[in-house]
Amino acid sequence: MLRSDGSYARVVPASGEAPVRAQSRFIELARERVKEGEAHIRASGRYQFVQVHPAAKSGAPEERRRRQTEKRNSTNQTPEPSADEFAGGLRSRGPPRSPDERQGS
């Protein structure tokens, strides 16, 4: 119990009275409020609750999707050309053309 001077005094239950654990009681009160709120929401029809299958909660589909994406990304990647291959690709076009040659094509 909080006293007026800011100190606490332990409350001892009267004889024959069961001791009360405050934290446990607060948890019970919170659960009751949640149940009341859910009942109100269900009664209003404003929200829809969907049951989720336990397998979906385990994360199995996400894990499978991640593995498929990794596999797809690893097989579809083309290696980047080396500097020599890149330079060779530029040389294969031939020398730069003059403005006269460009107009003829």
N, C-alpha and C positions, 0 to 999 in steps of 0.2 A: 504494500500500500504506500502511495506517495504522500508524504507529510507536507504540511504547508511550508516548512523550511527547506524542502527539496530533498530530504533524506527519505530512504525507504525503510519500511518496517515489515517484516515477514508476518503474514496473516496466518494464524493457526486456526484450523477448523474447530468449530464447537464440538463438544462431545456428542458422538453419534452421527456427526456429519461426515460425509465422504470428502477427502481432499480433492481439489480441482487443479488440474494441470492447465494453466492458461494457454500455452501454445497449442496443446491438443484441442482445447475448446475453440480457439480461433480457427484452426483448420476445419473443424466440424462446421462452424458457422459459414466459412467460405464455401465449403462443398454444398451446403444447403442453399446458399445464394445462387450458385451456379445452376443447380437443379431447377430452382424457381425461374431463373432467367431462360433456361432451355425450354421449360414448359411454356413460358410466355411466347417465345419465338415460334415454337411448333404450333401453338394455338393461333397465332396471328397469320400463319400461312405465308408470311413475307419471305422467308428463307426456306431453302430446301436442303435437307441433310442427306448426304449420299454415303452409304456404307462402302468403305474401301476394303477390298480383299486383302487378307493378311500377306499374301505373296507380293502384292504391290507395295506394301509398307516396308518390306525387307530391302528394297533397293535393287532387287535382281534385274528388273527391266533397264534401269539406268546403267547398271554395270554392263549388261549385254550390249546396250546401245553404244556405250563408250568404246568397248572392244571392237565393235563393227566399224565405228568411225575411224579408230586407229588403224585397223586393217585396211580399210578403203584408202585412207590417206597414204599409207606406206606403199601400196601397190600402184597408185596413180601418179606418183611423183616421178617426173623425168629428171635425170641428173643434169645439173647445170653444166654448160660447156666450160672447158678449161680456157685459159687466156689464149693458148695457141689455136684451139678449135674456133674460138670466137673471131680471132684475127683472120684465120683462114677463111671463115665464112664471109668476111668483109672483102677479102682479096678475090674471092671467086666471082664477084660481080664485075670485075674488070676495073680499069682506071676510070676516074671521073670523066664524064663526057663534057664536051664543050657546049656552049649555049646553042650553036648551030645544030649539033647532033641531037640535042634534046627536042628541038622543034620538029625534027623530021620524024620522030617516033609517035 
